[in-house]
Amino acid sequence: DYDKLIAEINRISIEETGIPTLYGLDHIHGTSYVLGGTLFPQEIGIAATFNREHAYNMGKVAAYESRAANVPWTFSPTMDLGRNPAWPRMWESFGEDTYVNAEMAVAEVRGMQGDDPNHIGPYNIAACAKHFMCYGVPVTGQDRTPSSVAASDLREKHFEPFKEAMQAGALSIMVNSGSNNGMPFHCNGELLTQWVKEELNWDGMIVTDWADIVNLFTRERVASSLKEAVKIAVNAGIDMSMVPYNCQFAIDLKELVEEGEVPMSRIDDAARRVLRLKFRLGLFDQPDTKEADYPDFGSEKFAQIATAAAEESEILLKNENGILPLAKGQKILVTGPNANSMRCLNGGWSYTWQGHMADLFTEQYNTIYEAVCNKFGAKNVVLEQGVTYVPQGAYAEENAPEIEKAVRAARNVDVILACIGENSYCETPGNLSDLALSENQRNLVKALAKTGKPIVLILNEGRPRLINDIEPLADGIIDILLPGNYGGDALANILAGDVNPS
């Protein structure tokens, strides 16, 4: 009951201050935090379609369904150039290319916000382009660690998608948690104030990422205290602090103004930007929206749009010996840890932060195994995974392998679908030190290859993983990335030849 919860927060805020609240959620591939909402492929899959229409549709559907839950703001699109393959948020981005990022981001922003960013209607929401910038190129590949980008690349490549999105009307941006060449982005006045507010004449709002003003003191060590961290960040151009733990930010900022450390002109600018966003959203006239006014929430119409996006997002990488499309009537073994999991299809930011509980909320959708059964007939399909993940465990946790069971099952089929890749993860818990796919999964494919049965690898992963030792063993390879709740159905359509893969 998000709509009722937020309405109560608004009621209290308006009674006490006369000002409605601004509530936002991480709806990065559809309404991923509202039960029954429509989930699209993650952004890396949308980018793989090279079709702006899918980015626009995802933004438009996410906006409509967010408003059904009384949510007027979302922290999307993610526009970091994903250029370090180990980065655990690769799948949240539109990939490595500046042009693709810019085009997709502009399309998604327009889908979310509509045609007039000064008047956001009741079926649209405010976008938040993130993370400004260079988040996708950490030197180590680890989440929230420093980047080292030259000034020319910073301006020409990493800034460009944000510039395009802001010029297209994006009403807010979120700042990168980390630092570049020793300078944390949350205290970089040249970028936040000069590049964005002055040179672009952009009148939107800049929000921090999670607790990142605090991190200027505790992690980045550029401030001698929490209070000094507030001073540095606000003076650099931060307009809103995402501070989840306490109200110390407000106490410190008030004292800093009274002490003359933060000029009142900076407070006025930040307050105008926050209020301007609320006025543009119409929150003073209509602070709440109700689910009953959004009859298309979770509709079949939206499901078809998300399925079409998933079909175009899944990539045929290899097809030898006429293995695809699969002939009707063949016996199929569906194996591998990703074969029967909605968690794997969706990835992180899906019902929960790590996406680890997705299977509890997605009974009405089809896993790869279920979709293949629906398409080819359950009597023709065998499920024996051989390798499985620990239920609701950390993304890299696998149970003791039972590869011999899969090998036995393979002797009685005509073709093997080996569904391998990654379990869901997000941010720091998704860090890794080795890009090679897990040894258990590679051993499973090697053992299955010895049966002599043809193998089609289904790669279901959020970033590139090394499979050079098993790729030669497969006749076919389809990379489905993280295709969302309709990704299994989309894959079955491709396997059957009903849909031509991208």
C-alpha positions in Angstrom: 0.0 0.0 0.0 2.6 2.5 -1.1 0.0 5.0 -2.1 -1.6 5.1 1.4 1.8 5.2 3.1 3.1 8.1 1.1 -0.3 9.9 1.4 0.1 9.8 5.2 3.6 11.2 5.0 2.3 14.0 2.7 -0.6 14.7 5.1 1.8 15.3 8.0 4.2 17.3 6.0 1.5 19.6 4.5 -0.2 20.1 7.9 3.1 21.1 9.6 4.8 23.0 6.8 2.4 23.6 3.9 4.9 21.8 1.6 4.3 18.2 0.2 7.1 15.7 0.3 9.1 14.4 -2.7 9.1 10.5 -2.5 11.4 8.5 -4.8 12.2 4.9 -5.5 14.8 3.0 -7.5 12.5 2.0 -10.4 15.4 1.3 -12.7 13.8 -1.3 -15.0 10.1 -0.8 -14.4 8.2 -0.6 -11.1 10.7 -2.9 -9.5 9.6 -2.1 -5.9 5.9 -2.3 -6.3 4.2 -5.7 -6.2 2.5 -6.5 -9.5 4.3 -3.9 -11.5 5.8 -4.4 -15.0 9.5 -5.3 -15.0 11.5 -4.7 -18.2 15.0 -5.9 -19.1 17.7 -4.1 -17.1 19.2 -1.1 -18.9 22.1 -3.1 -20.4 19.4 -5.2 -22.2 17.5 -2.1 -23.4 20.8 -0.8 -24.8 21.4 -4.1 -26.6 18.2 -3.6 -28.6 19.6 -0.4 -30.1 16.0 0.7 -30.2 15.2 4.0 -28.6 11.5 3.0 -28.5 12.1 0.4 -25.8 13.9 2.9 -23.6 11.0 5.4 -24.1 8.4 2.7 -23.4 10.2 1.5 -20.2 10.2 5.1 -18.9 6.6 5.7 -19.8 5.3 2.5 -18.2 7.5 2.9 -15.1 6.1 6.4 -14.8 2.5 5.4 -15.1 2.9 2.5 -12.6 4.9 4.6 -10.2 2.2 7.1 -10.0 -0.3 4.3 -9.3 1.8 3.8 -6.2 1.9 7.5 -5.4 5.6 7.7 -6.3 6.4 10.9 -8.3 10.2 10.5 -8.6 12.6 7.7 -9.6 16.4 7.3 -9.4 16.8 6.5 -13.1 18.2 6.4 -15.8 21.7 5.1 -14.9 24.0 6.6 -17.4 27.5 5.6 -16.2 29.7 4.4 -19.1 30.2 0.7 -18.2 33.9 0.3 -19.2 35.3 -1.9 -16.5 33.8 -5.4 -17.0 34.2 -6.3 -13.4 32.0 -3.4 -12.2 29.1 -4.9 -10.3 26.6 -2.3 -11.7 27.4 -2.9 -15.3 23.9 -4.2 -16.0 22.3 -1.0 -14.6 23.9 1.1 -17.4 23.4 1.4 -21.1 26.9 0.1 -21.7 30.3 1.6 -22.7 29.3 3.8 -25.6 28.8 7.5 -25.1 26.3 7.9 -28.0 24.2 4.9 -27.1 24.1 6.1 -23.5 23.0 9.5 -24.5 20.3 8.4 -27.0 18.8 5.8 -24.6 18.9 8.1 -21.6 17.1 10.9 -23.5 14.5 8.5 -24.7 13.9 7.1 -21.2 13.7 10.6 -19.7 11.1 11.7 -22.2 9.1 8.5 -21.5 9.2 9.2 -17.8 8.6 13.0 -17.9 6.4 13.5 -20.9 6.8 16.3 -23.4 6.8 19.3 -21.1 9.3 19.0 -18.2 7.8 22.2 -16.7 4.4 20.5 -16.3 4.7 16.9 -15.3 1.3 15.3 -15.6 -0.3 12.7 -13.3 0.9 9.9 -15.6 4.5 11.0 -15.5 7.3 11.3 -13.0 10.6 13.2 -12.5 13.7 11.4 -13.8 17.1 11.4 -12.0 20.1 10.9 -14.2 22.8 9.1 -12.3 25.6 8.7 -11.2 27.4 12.0 -12.1 29.9 10.7 -13.3 32.7 8.1 -14.0 31.0 5.6 -11.7 31.4 2.8 -14.3 35.1 3.0 -14.6 36.6 2.3 -11.2 40.3 1.4 -11.6 39.9 -1.8 -9.5 36.5 -2.7 -10.8 35.2 -2.7 -7.3 32.0 -0.7 -6.4 32.4 2.8 -5.0 36.1 3.0 -5.6 38.2 5.7 -7.3 38.4 6.3 -11.1 41.2 7.8 -13.0 39.8 9.6 -16.0 41.7 12.3 -17.9 40.0 15.8 -18.2 39.5 15.4 -21.9 37.7 12.1 -21.6 35.7 13.4 -18.6 34.4 16.2 -20.7 34.0 14.5 -24.1 32.8 11.1 -23.1 31.5 10.8 -19.5 29.8 14.2 -19.3 28.1 14.0 -22.7 25.2 11.6 -21.8 24.4 13.7 -18.7 24.5 16.9 -20.7 22.1 15.4 -23.3 19.7 14.2 -20.7 19.7 17.5 -18.8 19.2 19.4 -22.1 16.3 17.0 -22.8 14.7 18.1 -19.6 15.9 15.7 -16.9 14.8 17.4 -13.7 17.4 15.9 -11.3 20.8 14.3 -11.2 22.4 12.1 -8.6 26.1 12.3 -7.9 28.7 9.5 -8.1 29.7 8.2 -4.6 33.4 8.0 -5.5 36.3 10.2 -6.5 38.2 10.8 -9.7 42.0 11.4 -9.5 41.7 12.2 -5.8 38.7 14.6 -6.0 35.4 13.3 -4.6 32.5 14.2 -6.9 30.3 15.3 -4.0 32.7 18.2 -3.3 33.6 19.1 -6.9 32.2 22.6 -7.4 33.7 22.9 -10.8 31.5 20.0 -12.1 28.4 20.5 -9.9 28.1 24.3 -10.1 30.2 25.5 -13.1 29.6 22.7 -15.7 26.0 21.9 -14.8 24.3 24.9 -13.3 26.2 27.8 -14.9 27.4 26.5 -18.3 24.2 24.5 -19.1 21.9 27.0 -17.3 20.2 24.0 -15.9 17.7 24.7 -13.2 17.1 21.2 -11.9 18.1 19.6 -8.6 21.3 17.8 -7.6 20.8 15.0 -5.0 23.5 13.0 -3.2 23.7 9.2 -3.3 23.1 7.2 -0.1 24.8 8.9 2.9 27.6 10.3 0.6 28.1 13.6 2.4 28.9 11.5 5.5 31.4 9.6 3.3 33.3 12.7 2.6 34.4 12.5 6.3 34.4 8.7 7.0 35.7 7.3 3.7 37.1 10.0 1.4 38.8 11.8 4.3 38.6 15.3 2.7 36.6 16.7 5.7 37.8 16.9 9.3 34.3 16.3 10.7 30.7 15.5 9.6 29.8 19.2 9.9 32.7 20.2 7.6 31.6 17.6 5.1 28.1 19.2 5.0 29.8 22.6 4.4 32.0 21.3 1.5 29.2 19.5 -0.3 26.5 22.2 0.0 28.9 24.9 -1.1 30.0 22.8 -4.0 26.4 22.6 -5.3 24.6 19.8 -3.6 20.9 20.7 -3.3 19.4 17.7 -1.4 21.1 15.2 0.9 20.0 11.6 0.8 20.7 11.0 4.5 18.9 7.8 5.7 20.1 7.5 9.3 19.4 10.7 11.3 18.7 14.4 11.1 22.2 15.6 11.8 22.6 17.0 8.3 19.8 19.6 9.0 21.2 20.5 12.4 24.7 21.0 11.0 23.6 23.0 7.9 21.5 25.4 10.1 24.5 26.0 12.3 26.8 26.5 9.2 24.5 29.2 7.9 24.3 30.9 11.2 28.1 30.9 11.4 28.5 32.3 7.9 30.2 29.2 6.6 27.4 28.5 4.0 26.0 31.6 2.4 22.3 32.2 2.5 22.4 32.6 -1.3 23.4 28.9 -1.6 20.5 27.9 0.6 18.1 30.0 -1.4 19.4 28.4 -4.7 19.0 24.8 -3.3 15.6 25.5 -1.8 14.3 27.0 -5.1 15.5 23.9 -7.0 13.8 21.5 -4.6 10.6 23.6 -4.6 10.7 24.1 -8.4 10.8 20.3 -8.8 7.7 19.9 -6.6 5.9 22.6 -8.5 6.8 21.0 -11.8 5.4 17.7 -10.5 2.2 19.5 -9.5 2.5 18.2 -6.0 1.2 21.5 -4.5 -2.1 21.0 -6.5 -2.3 17.2 -6.3 0.1 15.8 -3.6 -1.2 12.3 -4.0 -2.2 9.9 -6.7 -4.4 6.8 -6.2 -4.1 3.3 -7.6 -7.7 3.3 -8.6 -7.0 6.0 -11.2 -4.5 3.8 -13.0 -6.4 0.8 -14.5 -3.5 -0.2 -16.7 -1.2 -1.0 -13.8 0.3 -4.5 -14.3 -1.9 -4.9 -17.4 -1.5 -7.3 -20.3 -0.9 -4.3 -22.5 2.2 -3.4 -20.5 3.3 -7.1 -20.4 3.3 -7.2 -24.2 5.5 -4.1 -24.3 8.0 -5.5 -21.9 8.0 -8.9 -23.7 8.8 -7.1 -27.0 11.7 -5.3 -25.3 13.0 -8.6 -23.9 12.8 -10.3 -27.3 14.9 -7.6 -28.9 17.4 -7.5 -26.0 18.4 -11.2 -26.2 21.5 -11.7 -28.4 22.3 -14.6 -30.7 26.1 -15.0 -30.4 26.6 -18.4 -32.1 24.6 -20.8 -34.2 26.4 -23.7 -35.9 25.2 -26.9 -37.4 21.6 -25.6 -37.7 21.1 -26.0 -34.0 18.7 -23.1 -33.9 15.7 -22.8 -34.1 15.1 -26.0 -32.2 13.1 -28.5 -34.1 9.6 -29.4 -32.8 9.3 -32.7 -31.0 12.9 -32.8 -29.8 13.6 -33.9 -26.3 15.3 -31.0 -24.4 17.3 -31.0 -21.2 17.2 -27.7 -19.4 20.2 -27.6 -17.0 22.4 -25.1 -15.1 21.8 -22.9 -12.1 19.9 -20.2 -14.0 17.4 -22.7 -15.5 14.6 -22.3 -13.1 15.0 -18.9 -11.3 13.1 -15.6 -11.7 15.8 -14.1 -9.5 18.4 -14.7 -12.1 16.2 -13.3 -14.9 15.7 -10.0 -13.1 18.9 -9.2 -11.3 19.3 -6.6 -8.5 16.9 -3.8 -7.7 14.0 -6.3 -8.2 11.6 -6.4 -5.3 14.6 -6.2 -3.0 18.0 -4.4 -3.3 19.9 -7.6 -4.1 17.0 -9.1 -5.9 17.5 -12.2 -3.7 13.8 -12.6 -2.9 12.4 -12.2 -6.4 11.2 -15.8 -6.6 8.8 -15.2 -3.7 7.0 -12.5 -5.7 7.0 -13.8 -9.3 4.9 -17.0 -9.3 2.8 -15.7 -12.2 5.8 -15.4 -14.5 7.9 -18.1 -16.2 11.4 -19.2 -15.6 13.4 -20.4 -18.6 12.4 -24.0 -17.8 8.7 -23.1 -17.4 8.7 -21.0 -20.6 10.4 -23.9 -22.6 7.8 -26.3 -21.3 5.0 -24.0 -22.4 6.6 -23.6 -25.8 7.8 -27.2 -26.6 5.4 -29.3 -24.4 6.3 -30.4 -20.8 6.5 -34.0 -22.0 9.5 -33.0 -24.2 11.4 -31.1 -21.5 13.6 -32.5 -18.6 14.9 -30.3 -15.8 18.1 -31.4 -14.1 20.3 -28.5 -13.1 23.5 -30.1 -12.0 24.6 -26.9 -10.4 22.4 -24.7 -8.2 22.7 -21.5 -6.2 22.0 -21.2 -2.5 18.4 -20.0 -2.2 18.4 -16.3 -1.2 22.1 -16.5 -0.6 24.9 -14.3 -1.7 25.2 -14.2 -5.5 28.3 -16.4 -5.8 27.1 -19.1 -3.4 26.6 -22.4 -5.0 25.5 -25.7 -3.5 27.6 -28.8 -3.9 27.4 -29.8 -7.6 25.4 -32.8 -8.8 26.8 -32.9 -12.3 26.4 -36.6 -12.7 22.6 -36.3 -12.4 22.6 -33.9 -15.4 24.8 -36.1 -17.4 22.5 -39.1 -16.8 19.5 -37.0 -17.9 21.3 -35.8 -21.0 21.6 -39.4 -22.4 17.9 -39.5 -23.0 17.5 -36.1 -24.8 18.2 -34.6 -28.2 19.6 -31.2 -27.2 20.9 -29.5 -24.1 20.1 -26.0 -22.9 22.8 -25.1 -20.5 21.6 -22.0 -18.6 24.6 -20.5 -16.9 25.8 -17.1 -15.7 25.3 -15.2 -12.5 22.8 -15.0 -9.7 21.4 -11.5 -8.8 23.5 -8.9 -7.0 23.9 -5.2 -6.7 26.6 -2.7 -5.7 29.4 -3.8 -3.3 28.0 -7.4 -2.6 28.5 -8.1 -6.3 32.2 -7.3 -6.3 34.5 -10.0 -7.7 38.2 -10.6 -8.3 38.0 -13.1 -11.2 35.9 -12.7 -14.4 36.0 -16.4 -15.1 32.6 -18.1 -14.8 32.4 -20.4 -11.7 34.3 -23.6 -12.0 31.3 -25.7 -11.1 29.3 -24.3 -14.1 32.2 -24.7 -16.5 32.7 -28.3 -15.3 29.0 -29.0 -15.8 29.2 -27.9 -19.5 32.4 -29.9 -20.0 30.8 -33.0 -18.6 27.6 -32.6 -20.7 29.7 -32.1 -23.8 31.2 -35.6 -23.4 27.8 -37.1 -23.9 28.0 -36.0 -27.6 24.6 -34.2 -27.4 24.5 -30.7 -29.0 24.6 -27.9 -26.5 23.1 -24.4 -26.6 24.6 -22.1 -23.9 22.1 -19.6 -22.4 24.2 -16.8 -20.8 22.1 -15.1 -18.1 24.4 -12.5 -16.5 24.8 -8.9 -15.6 28.4 -8.4 -16.9 30.8 -10.2 -19.2 32.2 -13.5 -17.7 35.0 -15.5 -19.3 33.8 -18.8 -20.9 36.7 -19.4 -23.3 37.2 -23.0 -22.2 33.5 -24.0 -22.8 32.6 -21.8 -25.8 34.0 -24.3 -28.3 31.8 -27.0 -26.8 28.6 -25.3 -27.8 26.8 -25.2 -31.1 24.7 -22.3 -30.1 25.0 -19.4 -27.7 22.3 -16.8 -26.7 23.2 -14.0 -24.2 19.9 -13.0 -22.6 21.6 -10.6 -20.1 19.0 -9.7 -17.4 15.8 -9.7 -19.4 13.2 -9.3 -16.6 10.0 -11.1 -15.8 9.2 -11.9 -19.4 12.7 -12.9 -20.4 12.0 -16.6 -20.2 9.1 -16.3 -22.5 11.1 -14.1 -24.9 13.9 -16.8 -25.0 11.4 -19.6 -25.7 10.1 -17.5 -28.6 13.6 -17.2 -30.0 14.5 -20.9 -29.5 11.3 -21.9 -31.4 12.0 -19.5 -34.2 8.8 -17.5 -33.6 11.0 -14.4 -33.0 14.1 -13.6 -34.9 16.9 -12.7 -32.4 18.7 -9.4 -32.4 
